[in-house]
Amino acid sequence: MARVLMNLSHENELCCTKLGQVPGFLPLCLSSYTFLAPKFAPEDKKFDLYVMMTSLCVNLVERCNSNRRKLIDTTVKVYSEDGESTEYKALDALAMLFTVHEAKARNIDEDLDKDLAFEEPIDEDNNDTDEEVKDDGRLDRAKLNEMSESEMLQAVQNAMSKASAHMEDSVVASYVALLIGCLLQQNEGHVATVRSHLQDGSLSPMIDQLQRFLDFMKIAVSSFDFIRLFFP
């Protein structure tokens, strides 16, 4: 059903307006990934639900300011990771959701930097050749040569698992940031609400996240076009 509504509402202002007039529809769409999915959905389904329902909400408010105002005035339940349910205004809930997923993606990114071994350029002025762990926690390439095959496999599997989790959190954070941006169109007076949940009251983390997502989408589209060129 969510996919059908996504297709119907895509760049269709009339459809979005009509859907927004259905009693309780907008709050239900929002609470589906602030409360229902986090609390009840299986772990392997949560990411898909987050993306689909956030995309649907973006469609509903992108071209319809009446839906934006309705959603901004909406109060929804938020299910936290510690199992508590609390009600918040929509922008507060979304801003908190963004900070959670953006922080997770950033932390995993830092962990990956530590887990992965990188061969650093040889410093000609430094003849020290010991093979200890680097100051930043990363292993020298020589350390990899000392690892057994099973240890190497485990290291790669851990890195792949973290990379997958990083991508999911990064994508969710990007879609939430996109929804917040759409809601703030013609409603700039609510920017302070969003800022209050961001580090130093700056929108920079949100802007940076969206820029990375845009760059990723450009690469994805270019790769798809390249494949179609050779495999029409």
C-alpha positions as CSV (number, residue, x, y, z in Angstrom):
1,M,0.0,0.0,0.0
2,A,2.8,2.4,0.9
3,R,4.4,1.9,-2.6
4,V,1.1,2.5,-4.3
5,L,0.6,5.8,-2.3
6,M,4.2,6.8,-3.1
7,N,3.5,6.4,-6.9
8,L,0.2,8.1,-6.7
9,S,1.5,11.1,-4.8
10,H,4.7,11.6,-6.8
11,E,4.6,15.2,-8.2
12,N,0.8,15.1,-8.0
13,E,-0.4,18.1,-5.9
14,L,-4.1,17.3,-6.3
15,C,-3.6,13.7,-5.0
16,C,-1.4,15.0,-2.1
17,T,-4.0,17.6,-1.2
18,K,-6.8,15.0,-1.2
19,L,-4.8,12.5,0.9
20,G,-3.9,15.3,3.4
21,Q,-7.7,15.9,3.9
22,V,-8.3,12.3,5.0
23,P,-8.7,12.5,8.9
24,G,-5.6,11.2,10.7
25,F,-3.8,10.2,7.5
26,L,-0.8,12.6,7.9
27,P,-0.2,11.7,11.6
28,L,-0.4,8.0,10.8
29,C,2.2,8.4,8.0
30,L,4.6,10.1,10.3
31,S,4.1,7.9,13.3
32,S,4.6,4.8,11.1
33,Y,8.4,5.4,11.4
34,T,8.6,7.4,14.6
35,F,6.7,4.9,16.7
36,L,5.1,1.9,14.9
37,A,8.1,0.6,12.9
38,P,10.6,1.0,15.7
39,K,8.3,-0.7,18.2
40,F,6.7,-3.5,16.2
41,A,8.5,-4.1,12.9
42,P,11.1,-6.9,12.6
43,E,14.6,-5.7,12.4
44,D,15.1,-6.7,8.8
45,K,12.0,-4.7,7.7
46,K,12.6,-1.4,9.6
47,F,14.9,0.2,7.0
48,D,12.5,-0.4,4.1
49,L,9.6,1.0,6.2
50,Y,11.6,4.1,7.2
51,V,12.6,4.9,3.6
52,M,9.1,4.2,2.1
53,M,7.2,6.2,4.7
54,T,9.6,9.1,4.7
55,S,9.5,9.2,0.9
56,L,5.7,9.2,1.1
57,C,5.7,12.1,3.6
58,V,8.2,14.0,1.3
59,N,5.8,13.6,-1.6
60,L,2.8,14.7,0.5
61,V,4.5,18.0,1.6
62,E,6.8,18.8,-1.3
63,R,4.2,20.7,-3.3
64,C,1.4,21.2,-0.8
65,N,1.9,23.9,1.9
66,S,-1.4,23.0,3.6
67,N,0.0,19.5,4.2
68,R,3.2,21.1,5.5
69,R,1.3,23.2,8.1
70,K,-0.9,20.2,9.1
71,L,2.2,18.0,9.6
72,I,4.1,20.7,11.5
73,D,1.1,21.1,13.9
74,T,0.9,17.3,14.4
75,T,1.9,15.6,17.6
76,V,3.2,12.1,17.3
77,K,4.6,9.3,19.5
78,V,8.3,8.6,19.3
79,Y,9.6,5.2,20.4
80,S,13.1,5.5,21.7
81,E,15.8,2.8,21.8
82,D,15.4,2.4,25.5
83,G,11.8,1.3,25.1
84,E,10.1,4.6,26.1
85,S,7.3,6.3,24.2
86,T,7.0,10.1,24.3
87,E,4.9,12.5,22.3
88,Y,6.5,15.4,20.4
89,K,5.6,17.9,17.8
90,A,6.5,16.7,14.3
91,L,9.6,18.9,13.8
92,D,10.9,18.0,17.2
93,A,10.4,14.3,16.5
94,L,12.0,14.5,13.1
95,A,15.0,16.5,14.3
96,M,15.7,14.0,17.0
97,L,15.3,11.1,14.6
98,F,17.9,12.8,12.3
99,T,20.4,13.4,15.1
100,V,20.1,9.7,16.2
101,H,20.8,8.2,12.7
102,E,23.3,10.9,11.7
103,A,25.3,10.2,14.9
104,K,25.1,6.4,14.3
105,A,26.4,6.8,10.8
106,R,29.2,9.0,11.9
107,N,30.3,6.7,14.7
108,I,30.3,3.7,12.4
109,D,32.3,5.7,9.9
110,E,34.9,6.3,12.6
111,D,34.9,2.7,13.6
112,L,35.5,1.6,10.1
113,D,38.5,3.9,9.8
114,K,40.0,2.2,12.8
115,D,39.1,-1.4,11.6
116,L,40.4,-1.1,8.1
117,A,44.1,-1.2,7.5
118,F,45.6,1.4,5.2
119,E,49.1,1.4,3.7
120,E,50.5,4.8,4.5
121,P,53.2,6.5,2.4
122,I,56.8,5.7,3.5
123,D,58.3,8.6,5.4
124,E,61.8,9.0,3.9
125,D,62.9,11.0,6.9
126,N,61.9,8.3,9.3
127,N,63.7,5.0,9.4
128,D,61.6,3.5,12.1
129,T,60.2,0.3,10.7
130,D,58.4,-1.2,13.7
131,E,55.1,-2.7,12.9
132,E,53.1,-1.6,15.9
133,V,49.6,-0.2,15.7
134,K,49.3,3.3,14.4
135,D,48.5,6.1,16.8
136,D,45.0,6.4,15.4
137,G,44.3,2.7,16.1
138,R,44.7,1.4,12.6
139,L,46.9,-1.6,11.8
140,D,50.0,-1.4,9.6
141,R,49.8,-3.4,6.4
142,A,52.4,-5.7,7.9
143,K,50.0,-6.7,10.6
144,L,47.6,-8.0,8.0
145,N,50.3,-10.4,6.8
146,E,50.5,-11.8,10.3
147,M,46.8,-12.5,10.5
148,S,45.5,-16.0,9.8
149,E,43.0,-16.5,7.0
150,S,40.1,-16.9,9.5
151,E,41.1,-13.7,11.3
152,M,41.2,-11.8,7.9
153,L,37.8,-13.2,7.0
154,Q,36.4,-12.1,10.3
155,A,37.8,-8.6,9.9
156,V,36.3,-8.3,6.5
157,Q,32.9,-9.5,7.6
158,N,33.0,-7.1,10.5
159,A,33.8,-4.2,8.2
160,M,31.1,-5.2,5.7
161,S,28.5,-5.4,8.5
162,K,29.5,-2.0,9.8
163,A,29.5,-0.6,6.2
164,S,25.9,-1.9,5.7
165,A,24.7,-0.4,9.0
166,H,26.5,2.9,8.1
167,M,24.7,3.0,4.7
168,E,21.3,2.4,6.3
169,D,21.7,5.0,9.0
170,S,23.1,7.5,6.5
171,V,20.2,7.0,4.1
172,V,17.5,7.3,6.8
173,A,19.2,10.5,8.1
174,S,19.2,11.9,4.6
175,Y,15.5,11.2,4.0
176,V,14.6,12.7,7.3
177,A,16.7,15.8,6.6
178,L,14.9,16.1,3.2
179,L,11.5,15.9,4.8
180,I,12.5,18.5,7.4
181,G,13.7,20.8,4.6
182,C,10.4,20.4,2.7
183,L,8.4,21.2,5.8
184,L,10.4,24.4,6.4
185,Q,9.5,25.7,3.0
186,Q,7.3,28.8,3.5
187,N,7.4,28.0,7.2
188,E,10.8,29.5,8.1
189,G,9.6,30.6,11.5
190,H,10.0,27.0,12.7
191,V,13.7,26.8,11.8
192,A,14.6,27.5,15.5
193,T,12.8,24.3,16.5
194,V,15.0,22.2,14.3
195,R,18.2,24.1,15.3
196,S,17.5,23.5,19.0
197,H,18.1,19.7,18.5
198,L,21.3,20.1,16.4
199,Q,24.8,20.5,17.7
200,D,25.7,24.2,18.3
201,G,22.3,25.1,16.9
202,S,23.7,24.8,13.4
203,L,22.1,23.3,10.3
204,S,25.5,22.3,8.9
205,P,25.2,18.5,9.9
206,M,21.9,18.4,8.0
207,I,23.3,20.2,5.0
208,D,26.4,18.1,4.9
209,Q,24.3,14.9,5.1
210,L,22.1,16.0,2.2
211,Q,25.2,16.9,0.1
212,R,26.7,13.5,0.7
213,F,23.4,11.9,-0.2
214,L,23.2,14.0,-3.4
215,D,26.8,13.0,-4.4
216,F,25.9,9.3,-3.8
217,M,22.8,9.5,-5.9
218,K,24.7,11.2,-8.8
219,I,27.3,8.4,-8.7
220,A,24.5,5.8,-8.6
221,V,22.7,7.3,-11.6
222,S,25.9,7.6,-13.5
223,S,26.7,4.0,-12.9
224,F,23.2,2.9,-13.9
225,D,23.5,4.9,-17.2
226,F,26.9,3.4,-17.8
227,I,25.5,-0.1,-17.4
228,R,22.6,0.6,-19.7
229,L,25.0,1.9,-22.3
230,F,26.6,-1.6,-22.6
231,F,23.7,-3.7,-21.6
232,P,20.6,-2.1,-23.0
